[in-house]
Amino acid sequence: MKAAQIRSTFLKYFESKGHTIVASSPVVPGDDPTLLFTNAGMNQFKDVFLGFDKRPYTRATTSQKCIRAGGKHNDLDNVGYTARHHTFFEMLGNFSFGDYFKKDAISYAWELLTEHFKLPKDKLWVTVYQEDDEAYEIWNKVVGVPAERIVRIGDNKGGRYMSDNFWMMGDTGPCGPCTEIFFDHGPEIAGGPPGSPDEDGDRYIEIWNNVFMQFNRTEDGVMHPLPKPSVDTGMGLERIATVLQGKHSNYEIDLFQNLLAAAREAVTASGGEGFDPNSPSLKVIADHIRACSFTVADGVIPSNEGRGYVLRRITRRAIRHGYKLGARTPFFHKLVAALVAEMGEAYPELRANEKRITEVLKTEEERFFQTIANGMEILEGALATGAKVIDGETAFKLHDTYGFPVDLTADVCRERDVTVDQAGFDAAMARQREQARAAGKFKMAAGLEYSGAATTFHGYDHLAREAATVTAIYVDGASVQQANAGDDAVIVLDHTPFYAESGGQCGDSGDMRNATSRFVVEDTLKIQADVFGHHGRVVEGAVKVGDTLNAKVDAELRAKTVRNHSATHLMHKALREVLGEHVQQKGSQVTPDRTRFDFSHGQPLTDEEIREIEALVNAEILANADAQAQVMALDDAQKSGAMMLFGEKYGETVRVLSIGSSKELCGGTHVKRTGDIGLFKIVAEGGVAAGVRRVEAITGDNALAYTQKLESTVNGLAALLKATPHDVPARVAASQDQIRALEKEIAALKGKLASAQGDELVAQAVDIKGVKVLAARLEGADAATLRNTMDQLKNKLKTAAIVLAAVDGAKVQLAAGVTADTTAKVKAGELVNFVAQQVGGKGGGKPDMAMAGGTDAAALPQALAGVQAWVADRL
Ligand code: SER
């Protein structure tokens, strides 16, 4: 039975038992920050189990795309080493939400396996949770599985409910005892039954897990009973296909045959040869292309954090396995086409994104191929010492400089029975993080100690505040009671309209004064989360702790900054609209001059895309919609669909900024209406890292100044060309054509000149034993001219050995020619090298014609002078 048929038989069987067929959810869970990737069929029903969400059905069945390559369920390290593990797999499942429970779940499973899939009953084993007598009795009494094939498994993983037969989705969430069904692949395969010491072998394979969902585990470890006992089952499609196709390894099933063939072909085309066609590395590659392609299809891009880093690790691991087989150029992305052919019908998102997936993986490959050879050399060097443990510093260097994720290094080491000093690696990583943190902290707090009251921020609604009290002053990093005229200082106020740098928006500048003193604020930075430090200089009088000051933000600069900040939100929205939902903010910096925005995207933006984004943002500006900020619970913000950054820690309440069609979590300051932005213009686009692009844009008067400057440049060009501005491109193109024509003419003239020189040279040839020998300089010649002249001279001199040289600065270009009747005695290659060696170079060619270069023109006259004697010796 083919995998596709098994999939549909499963779904139809459960449909016939009253289940609704529900589509697979993406591998990237939409709104569950506790999960890196979808790791089980039940993920999309988590809230239904918990009673938070209701569906029109109480029974469902799915074929779910799953990834187990990080987080609680991680099979990455097993892939390639066992017959049954994958980073990506399809999980067939049936679910009951407070409907049927243990008895029906077990009976359905048994009926499907033995009556529809026709598996021999005596090949099936089951496990139950130690305490679950009910499940035991159902298997034994109702279904009739003999006691010797029912294994009870208790808490075997070091804690209460820590068991192979107690399933948890993650550290928190729905969970419960489970019963697993195993298939016995027969005595020819190594391994023991579940619960035995060699249960990890490939003989007894778990094919189906039936979980009896009963609890919700919260962060404090407490098990809360679920509103209604439920059922969640999962059967790996690849494993059941292996059984039904009479195979013993998942990699032998139909789904993998074409992928393995494509892997062999791609590796061979990239330089691999003589490798074992059944190499485990090919299995790793065939497995990884599925995980990587589905992950990219669902919007992830290789990066150095979170999901992006998991993707990077899997991709690089696949590349390393290809490298091991001899691939030396990108090969992995070529498998996408084979995968689309295999699975594109069941999962149309693969087909729809084929081009993008291929490009994303290719870019990552090109990047890693730049460093893998050097990295492997270092790793091979370390392994060659015979050490049984690779030290943490080496692993860190491979990670930091050569882009080897530590599990990739460990994967190579494991093939040689060597381990990696993980603790040493972690220590090196921690050291680097600490250094980076120390460097970054300088600006934020400048190490200032502060224990007074927090600063109240009024700057959302006010640009000036009267009578703010000075709560602390720092000069040269030390807390002082007073700062005097001329002092550079940091002043903390009890309340302020000054925005302190955060969330990418720069700090405000402005001034603070009272009747006697004035302090110019150059920047505002946070000393602590809610303590604002005003950095600047006392320019009049003195400022003392306890003084009151009137604080006033530079309104013009602030207005420029908010225009750029609000435009950033609109641009973020437009980027997602034009490029796709995979666009995620990776960094942003907003100043009065411009906004700089980094985001995930695999390739440069086209001019057309840039125009489209500009048009969308400017349309929002023209619509002149209100901007509104609302403080709300994080949950509500999430539900409202506000954009937030994955992996960012937010407090319980957040500020949601709605402007035009954009809604984003943001603590920054913004325009009142979109029209305040005036004009939006993108001025730069480029790459900052693999898969991360950077756009710079300007607004308002900056945008006007920019277009005016462009206009004056074009006008200036037009004046030089004596054309109208719109004629400039055509005129420049015409000039370039003219230049090209002139260059051609010059080359032709040079050729003529050289051949005229050639005629003179014929007369200089010396006859040595019937062979005309000539060694001469050809002024102003290039390689082509040397060659042409050489041909002419050979024709004219009939029997000859010739060396021609052209000099350009210190560089020498040489050509040697020998007529066919003389090559038995004199070889052009040797002749040219005789001269080349003396001018610091070397070369080569055929016996009748050879070229060489040199770098020491001063030595040329003597070298040429020796040619006659050298040739004479050989005649
Ligand atoms: N959630 C369980 C598992 O993943 C059953 O589907 O094994």
Boltz pocket constraint, residues with backbone or C-beta under 6 A from the ligand:
constraints:
  - pocket:
      binder: B
      contacts: [[A, 39], [A, 40], [A, 41], [A, 42], [A, 93], [A, 167], [A, 209], [A, 210], [A, 211], [A, 232], [A, 233], [A, 234], [A, 235]]
      max_distance: 6.0
